[in-house]
Amino acid sequence: MMQGTYTAALGIASQQQRLDTIANNLANVNTNGFKASRTDFKDALYQNMQRVEQPQDDLNMLKGHGTLVSGSTRLFTQGQYIETGIDTNCYLEGEGFFMVQAPEGQTYYTRDGSFRKSSEADGEYLVTSQGYYVLDQNGQKIRLEGTELNISSEGYLSDGTENPAYARLGIFTFLNQEGLLAVADNLYAASASSGAAQQAGAETTVIQKVVEGSNVNLADEFSKLIRASRAMQLSSRALSTADEMDGTANSIRG
């Protein structure tokens, strides 16, 4: 009897994690550069149901013990193309991440190219919307020069004159981008699973005055929300039924 209770409870817990993931996706539908996540499941342990007549028969059935959450997969598909007309905004076409530096000095990576200018004592710097410094290909802060800002498709920054480019955006890729660790402010950190950062190739290009929106698909997320809710309702009914059966068995008197 107790196995039914455990299986139903495991189903409720698994669907709750799925609902939490969907809720996070929906909450970030308007977050620039956000990448949606998907909850993955696996079967819990199976055991053989032995038959009294022929316990070694190949026809013995397997009894499952519910589902478990095996992990969460982040989907790095391209987000929406949003034109802003702001010269500091950048859109990455293809794989890759901008490299930025947090106030504490840590290096992170992001797809959010809604950059802006930060006026400081020694000049203007390119920063993220959270105030993190945008770094160049050598890991240095980008100090803006001149009154205009032109960004080429290769990520080179120039002042709109015939002077040569004075910096290049640090754009990096990873052997396994799904292994990146998500941190605060829509940023990612490299890990042993992702591998070390590598300079992005020519297939990754930059488009100025455009930002990448979220890749959350509202229709898909609402469909998943309905399915997860129904699955949780079914598990809840199963739990109630198992509880009633246990109560009936305990009330039987010899």
C-alpha positions, 0 to 999 in steps of 0.5 A, spaced: 500 500 500 505 504 501 508 504 495 502 507 491 503 513 496 510 514 495 509 513 487 504 519 487 508 523 492 514 523 487 510 525 481 507 531 485 514 533 487 517 532 480 511 536 476 512 542 482 519 542 479 517 542 472 512 548 474 517 552 477 521 552 471 515 554 466 514 559 471 521 562 471 521 562 463 514 566 463 517 571 468 523 572 463 519 573 457 521 580 456 528 579 459 533 581 453 538 575 452 534 570 456 534 563 454 529 558 456 530 552 460 526 545 460 525 540 465 527 533 464 525 526 467 527 519 468 524 513 470 525 511 478 527 504 479 523 498 476 522 491 480 520 485 478 513 482 480 514 475 481 508 470 479 507 464 484 506 459 479 512 460 475 517 465 479 522 465 473 517 466 467 520 471 462 513 474 462 514 477 469 511 484 469 515 490 471 512 495 477 515 502 476 516 507 482 514 513 478 518 519 475 524 523 477 527 529 475 533 528 471 536 535 470 534 542 467 536 543 460 537 550 458 535 551 450 540 556 447 536 557 441 536 564 437 532 569 441 528 575 438 531 580 433 529 587 436 531 593 433 532 599 438 536 604 434 541 605 440 548 605 437 551 601 444 546 596 443 549 589 440 546 583 437 549 576 436 548 572 430 550 565 431 553 562 437 557 566 442 557 570 448 559 577 450 564 577 456 563 582 461 566 583 468 562 584 475 564 589 480 568 584 484 572 582 478 569 576 476 568 574 469 562 572 466 558 571 459 552 574 457 547 574 450 544 581 453 547 586 448 543 592 451 549 596 453 550 603 455 555 608 456 558 609 463 561 616 464 567 616 469 573 620 471 577 618 465 572 617 460 566 613 457 566 605 458 561 600 455 557 597 460 551 592 461 545 594 463 547 592 470 553 596 470 558 591 469 564 592 464 564 589 457 570 586 455 574 586 449 578 580 446 584 581 451 579 581 457 580 589 458 575 594 459 572 598 453 574 605 453 570 609 448 573 614 444 570 620 439 563 622 439 560 617 435 560 609 435 561 604 430 561 597 431 562 592 425 560 585 424 566 583 426 565 586 433 570 592 432 569 599 435 571 605 431 569 613 432 566 614 425 572 617 422 578 614 418 582 612 424 583 605 425 578 601 430 581 602 437 577 595 440 574 589 439 568 586 443 570 580 446 566 574 443 567 567 446 564 560 445 564 554 449 565 546 447 559 545 451 555 551 452 549 547 456 554 546 461 555 553 463 553 555 470 547 560 470 548 566 475 544 572 477 543 578 472 542 573 466 549 572 466 553 565 465 560 563 468 564 557 465 565 551 468 568 544 468 563 542 464 562 547 459 570 547 458 574 554 457 572 560 453 574 560 446 574 566 441 568 566 436 569 564 429 567 568 423 560 565 423 558 569 429 557 576 427 555 582 430 549 587 428 549 594 431 543 598 434 539 591 435 538 587 441 536 579 442 530 578 446 528 572 450 527 565 446 521 563 450 515 561 446 509 563 450 504 558 446 509 552 448 510 554 455 502 555 456 501 548 453 507 545 458 503 549 463 497 545 462 500 539 461 504 539 468 498 542 471 494 536 469 499 531 471 499 534 478 492 533 478 492 526 476 498 525 482 494 528 487 488 524 486 492 518 486 495 520 492 488 521 495 486 514 493 492 511 496 491 514 502 483 512 502 486 505 501 491 505 507 485 508 511 481 502 509 486 497 510 488 499 517 480 499 519 479 492 518 478 488 524 479 481 524 
